[in-house]
Amino acid sequence: MKAVRFHATGGPDALVYEDVPDAVAGPGEILVKVEAVGLNFADVMRRRGDDYPEPSPTPFTLGAEVAGTVAAVGEGVTGFEVGTKVFATPGQGGYAQYVSVPATIVIPLPEGLSPVQATALVAHGLTAAFALRKAARLAEGESVLVEGAAGGLGAFTIQLAKLYGAGKVIAAASTQEKRTFAETLGADASVDYTAADWAERVRAVTGGRGADIVMETAGGRTTGQALDAMAPFGRMVFIGQASGEEAAIPASRLMVPNHTVTGFYIGAYLADPALVMATLTEIIGFVLSDKLTLHVGTVLPLSQAAEAHRLLEGRRTTGKVVLEPWS
């Protein structure tokens, strides 16, 4: 079968489209014929060799979320038939035509949701939901600042924040096109977070108070500016560092305004199948009732994974980036 792996960390060209041994379904596993695999910025970080909570031993196959068809079931698996449309979050291995995953993380695909749409929903939808509700503890009427607002995660965060009762949602994005896109999703205001005074702009649109919650995805110097944009007793949820730069936050800076900085890693939440299923069911319900819009920005063949990484890493995408292994 075909897969995309990297044998050493590096730039997008480190990704190699090649033949690998066929995947098989072991005991308790399901073999999924992958029809769509969703990209996340974590893929870029692992490929580059950035600090990441889990190891990436080479040769390594990326791909944390897939959708497709059950190709085979392993010993002891019940409740799934060959041909059933499903999606799953294997964490790795999805950049391939087939992937074997534990049956416990496989969820039947609801009618009306395509494999491409499903990959746009799983990782980003769950990340946005858990970050807002569990990590940030969003309360009714609070304001939320969303960095990277035009990306796949940002698009979900804006919409779910409104559905969960946020008062004002401020979108931070680097171009006018992206800011306009974020506002069409429901953002009440937008700022250019490449501008030197963007924190003051956030304070201006929140009546001088600042944002109650900040979804921090850039890292580096942006983190310090985001702290300047926070309200007293504000909470920052540190989801990532797309800039590739570490953020240095002196503890003394947090004390007077009573700011809280919370780390977030979705892997810990995926270990709770009941929570994952309940949250996915809620999000899918929002989609099917037209309360939440899925935005798929770029769909490419698996063989063009390197190009997909260039687009994602270069911030040249809006919405979700998806690869199709059989295209």
C-alpha positions as CSV (number, residue, x, y, z in Angstrom):
1,M,0.0,0.0,0.0
2,K,1.0,3.6,-0.4
3,A,1.8,5.9,2.6
4,V,3.6,9.1,3.3
5,R,6.4,9.0,5.9
6,F,9.4,11.0,7.0
7,H,12.7,9.2,7.6
8,A,14.3,12.2,9.2
9,T,12.9,15.5,10.5
10,G,13.1,18.6,8.3
11,G,11.1,20.7,5.8
12,P,8.1,19.6,3.7
13,D,10.4,17.7,1.3
14,A,11.2,15.3,4.2
15,L,7.8,13.7,3.5
16,V,8.2,10.7,1.2
17,Y,5.3,9.1,-0.8
18,E,6.3,5.4,-0.9
19,D,5.3,1.7,-0.7
20,V,5.0,0.3,2.8
21,P,3.9,-3.1,4.1
22,D,0.1,-3.7,4.1
23,A,-1.7,-2.9,7.3
24,V,-3.7,-5.7,8.8
25,A,-6.3,-5.9,11.5
26,G,-5.0,-7.5,14.7
27,P,-7.1,-8.7,17.6
28,G,-9.4,-6.0,18.8
29,E,-8.6,-3.8,15.7
30,I,-10.4,-2.6,12.6
31,L,-8.7,-2.1,9.3
32,V,-9.9,1.2,7.8
33,K,-9.6,2.0,4.1
34,V,-8.7,5.6,4.4
35,E,-10.7,7.9,2.1
36,A,-9.7,11.2,3.8
37,V,-7.1,12.2,6.4
38,G,-7.2,15.6,8.1
39,L,-4.0,17.7,8.6
40,N,-3.3,19.5,11.8
41,F,-0.5,21.9,12.7
42,A,0.8,19.1,15.0
43,D,1.8,17.3,11.9
44,V,4.0,20.1,10.9
45,M,5.6,20.3,14.4
46,R,6.4,16.5,14.4
47,R,7.8,16.7,10.8
48,R,10.0,19.6,11.7
49,G,11.2,17.9,14.9
50,D,9.7,20.6,17.2
51,D,9.1,19.7,20.9
52,Y,6.0,17.5,21.0
53,P,4.4,15.6,23.9
54,E,4.7,12.2,22.1
55,P,7.7,10.7,20.3
56,S,7.9,10.4,16.5
57,P,10.2,7.4,15.8
58,T,11.4,7.3,12.2
59,P,10.3,6.2,9.7
60,F,7.1,7.9,11.0
61,T,3.7,8.1,9.4
62,L,1.7,11.2,10.4
63,G,-2.1,11.3,10.4
64,A,-4.1,11.7,13.6
65,E,-7.7,11.6,12.2
66,V,-9.1,9.5,9.3
67,A,-12.4,8.7,7.7
68,G,-13.2,5.9,5.4
69,T,-14.6,2.4,5.1
70,V,-14.2,-0.8,7.3
71,A,-12.0,-3.1,5.2
72,A,-11.6,-5.9,7.8
73,V,-12.2,-6.6,11.4
74,G,-9.8,-8.4,13.8
75,E,-10.5,-11.2,16.2
76,G,-12.9,-10.3,19.0
77,V,-14.4,-7.2,17.2
78,T,-18.2,-7.0,17.1
79,G,-20.6,-4.4,16.0
80,F,-18.8,-3.4,12.7
81,E,-19.3,-4.8,9.3
82,V,-17.1,-4.6,6.3
83,G,-18.2,-1.6,4.2
84,T,-19.4,0.5,7.1
85,K,-18.4,4.2,6.8
86,V,-16.4,5.3,9.9
87,F,-14.0,7.8,11.3
88,A,-11.3,7.4,13.9
89,T,-8.6,9.2,15.7
90,P,-5.5,6.9,15.6
91,G,-3.1,9.7,16.6
92,Q,-0.7,8.6,13.9
93,G,-0.5,6.4,10.8
94,G,-3.3,8.1,8.8
95,Y,-1.2,9.3,5.9
96,A,-1.8,5.9,4.2
97,Q,-4.3,4.0,2.1
98,Y,-5.1,1.7,5.1
99,V,-4.6,2.0,8.8
100,S,-5.3,-0.4,11.7
101,V,-6.9,1.2,14.7
102,P,-8.4,-0.1,18.0
103,A,-12.1,-0.8,17.6
104,T,-12.8,1.3,20.7
105,I,-11.9,4.5,18.9
106,V,-13.9,3.8,15.7
107,I,-17.2,5.7,15.3
108,P,-19.8,5.0,12.5
109,L,-20.1,7.9,10.2
110,P,-23.6,9.5,10.4
111,E,-25.7,9.7,7.2
112,G,-25.2,13.0,5.4
113,L,-21.5,13.4,6.5
114,S,-18.9,12.7,3.9
115,P,-15.4,11.4,4.8
116,V,-13.8,14.7,3.9
117,Q,-16.3,16.5,6.2
118,A,-15.7,14.1,9.0
119,T,-11.9,14.8,9.0
120,A,-12.7,18.4,9.2
121,L,-14.8,17.8,12.3
122,V,-13.0,15.3,14.5
123,A,-9.7,16.7,15.8
124,H,-10.5,20.4,15.4
125,G,-14.0,20.1,16.6
126,L,-13.0,18.2,19.7
127,T,-10.0,20.4,20.4
128,A,-12.2,23.6,20.2
129,A,-14.9,22.0,22.4
130,F,-12.6,20.7,25.1
131,A,-10.5,23.8,25.2
132,L,-13.5,26.1,25.6
133,R,-15.4,24.0,28.1
134,K,-12.8,22.0,30.0
135,A,-9.6,24.1,29.9
136,A,-11.0,27.6,29.6
137,R,-14.2,27.0,31.6
138,L,-16.1,29.4,29.4
139,A,-19.0,31.1,31.2
140,E,-22.1,32.7,29.7
141,G,-21.4,36.1,28.3
142,E,-17.6,36.0,28.5
143,S,-15.4,37.3,25.7
144,V,-13.1,35.0,23.7
145,L,-10.0,35.9,21.7
146,V,-9.3,33.3,19.0
147,E,-5.8,33.3,17.3
148,G,-5.4,31.8,13.9
149,A,-9.1,32.4,13.5
150,A,-9.3,31.5,9.8
151,G,-7.8,28.0,10.2
152,G,-9.6,24.8,10.8
153,L,-9.3,25.0,14.6
154,G,-10.1,28.7,14.6
155,A,-13.2,28.3,12.5
156,F,-14.6,25.7,15.0
157,T,-13.6,27.8,18.0
158,I,-15.4,30.9,16.8
159,Q,-18.6,29.0,16.1
160,L,-18.6,26.8,19.2
161,A,-17.8,29.7,21.5
162,K,-21.0,31.4,20.3
163,L,-23.0,28.3,20.6
164,Y,-21.7,27.8,24.1
165,G,-22.8,31.3,25.2
166,A,-19.8,33.6,24.7
167,G,-20.7,37.2,24.7
168,K,-18.1,38.7,22.3
169,V,-15.7,36.7,20.1
170,I,-12.7,38.5,18.7
171,A,-10.9,36.9,15.7
172,A,-7.1,37.4,15.3
173,A,-5.8,36.7,11.8
174,S,-2.9,38.0,9.7
175,T,-4.8,39.2,6.5
176,Q,-7.9,41.1,5.8
177,E,-9.2,38.2,3.8
178,K,-8.9,35.9,6.7
179,R,-10.4,38.4,9.1
180,T,-13.4,38.8,6.8
181,F,-13.8,35.1,6.7
182,A,-13.7,34.8,10.5
183,E,-16.4,37.4,10.8
184,T,-18.6,35.5,8.4
185,L,-18.4,32.6,10.9
186,G,-19.8,34.8,13.7
187,A,-16.8,36.7,15.1
188,D,-18.0,40.0,16.5
189,A,-14.7,41.8,15.7
190,S,-11.3,41.0,14.2
191,V,-7.8,42.2,14.7
192,D,-4.5,41.9,12.8
193,Y,-2.2,40.1,15.2
194,T,0.9,41.0,13.1
195,A,0.3,44.7,14.0
196,A,2.2,46.2,16.9
197,D,-0.9,47.5,18.6
198,W,-3.2,44.6,18.3
199,A,-3.6,44.1,22.0
200,E,-4.9,47.7,22.4
201,R,-7.4,47.0,19.6
202,V,-8.7,44.0,21.5
203,R,-9.1,46.2,24.6
204,A,-10.9,48.8,22.5
205,V,-13.5,46.3,21.2
206,T,-14.1,44.9,24.7
207,G,-14.8,48.3,26.2
208,G,-11.3,48.6,27.7
209,R,-11.6,45.4,29.7
210,G,-9.8,42.9,27.5
211,A,-10.7,39.3,26.6
212,D,-11.7,36.9,29.3
213,I,-10.4,33.9,27.4
214,V,-7.5,33.7,25.0
215,M,-7.0,30.7,22.7
216,E,-3.2,30.9,22.3
217,T,-1.9,29.1,19.2
218,A,1.1,31.1,18.0
219,G,3.6,31.1,20.9
220,G,6.7,33.3,20.8
221,R,6.3,37.1,21.2
222,T,2.6,36.8,20.3
223,T,2.0,35.2,23.7
224,G,3.2,38.3,25.6
225,Q,1.0,40.5,23.4
226,A,-2.0,38.2,24.1
227,L,-1.4,38.6,27.8
228,D,-1.7,42.4,27.3
229,A,-5.0,41.8,25.7
230,M,-6.5,39.8,28.6
231,A,-9.1,41.0,31.1
232,P,-8.5,40.7,34.9
233,F,-9.0,37.1,36.0
234,G,-8.5,36.1,32.3
235,R,-7.6,32.6,31.3
236,M,-5.2,31.7,28.5
237,V,-5.4,28.2,27.0
238,F,-2.0,27.4,25.4
239,I,-2.9,25.1,22.6
240,G,0.2,25.4,20.4
241,Q,3.1,27.4,19.1
242,A,2.7,27.6,15.4
243,S,5.5,30.3,15.3
244,G,8.0,27.6,16.3
245,E,9.2,29.9,19.1
246,E,8.9,29.2,22.8
247,A,6.9,31.7,24.9
248,A,8.6,33.1,28.1
249,I,6.0,34.2,30.7
250,P,7.4,35.6,33.9
251,A,5.3,34.5,36.9
252,S,5.3,38.0,38.3
253,R,3.4,39.2,35.2
254,L,0.4,37.0,36.1
255,M,0.0,38.0,39.7
256,V,-1.6,41.5,39.8
257,P,-4.2,40.9,37.0
258,N,-4.8,37.3,38.4
259,H,-4.1,35.8,35.0
260,T,-4.1,32.0,34.5
261,V,-2.2,30.2,31.7
262,T,-3.4,26.6,31.1
263,G,-1.8,24.0,28.9
264,F,-3.9,21.9,26.6
265,Y,-3.2,18.5,25.0
266,I,-6.1,16.7,23.3
267,G,-4.5,13.3,23.7
268,A,-5.5,13.2,27.4
269,Y,-9.1,13.8,26.5
270,L,-9.2,11.2,23.8
271,A,-8.4,8.6,26.5
272,D,-12.0,9.1,27.7
273,P,-14.2,7.4,25.0
274,A,-17.5,8.3,26.7
275,L,-16.5,12.0,26.7
276,V,-15.3,11.9,23.1
277,M,-18.5,10.2,21.9
278,A,-20.8,12.6,23.8
279,T,-19.0,15.6,22.5
280,L,-18.8,14.4,18.9
281,T,-22.5,13.6,19.0
282,E,-23.2,17.1,20.1
283,I,-21.0,18.7,17.4
284,I,-22.4,16.4,14.7
285,G,-25.9,17.5,15.8
286,F,-24.9,21.2,15.4
287,V,-23.7,20.4,11.8
288,L,-26.7,18.4,10.8
289,S,-29.0,21.1,12.2
290,D,-27.1,23.8,10.3
291,K,-26.0,25.6,13.5
292,L,-22.3,24.9,12.7
293,T,-20.6,25.1,9.3
294,L,-17.7,22.8,8.3
295,H,-15.1,24.6,6.3
296,V,-12.8,22.5,4.1
297,G,-10.3,24.8,2.5
298,T,-7.9,22.5,0.6
299,V,-8.2,18.9,-0.6
300,L,-5.2,17.3,-2.2
301,P,-4.1,13.7,-3.1
302,L,-2.0,12.0,-0.5
303,S,1.0,12.1,-3.0
304,Q,1.0,15.9,-2.5
305,A,1.4,15.8,1.2
306,A,4.5,18.0,1.0
307,E,2.6,20.7,-0.8
308,A,-0.2,20.5,1.8
309,H,2.4,21.0,4.5
310,R,3.8,24.0,2.6
311,L,0.4,25.6,2.4
312,L,-0.4,24.9,6.1
313,E,3.0,26.0,7.4
314,G,3.0,29.1,5.3
315,R,-0.4,30.2,6.6
316,R,-1.9,30.1,3.1
317,T,-5.0,28.2,4.0
318,T,-8.4,28.8,5.4
319,G,-10.5,26.0,6.9
320,K,-9.4,22.4,7.0
321,V,-6.7,20.8,4.9
322,V,-7.5,17.2,3.8
323,L,-5.6,14.5,1.9
324,E,-7.2,11.8,-0.1
325,P,-5.1,8.6,-0.3
326,W,-7.0,7.1,-3.3
327,S,-7.3,10.3,-5.4
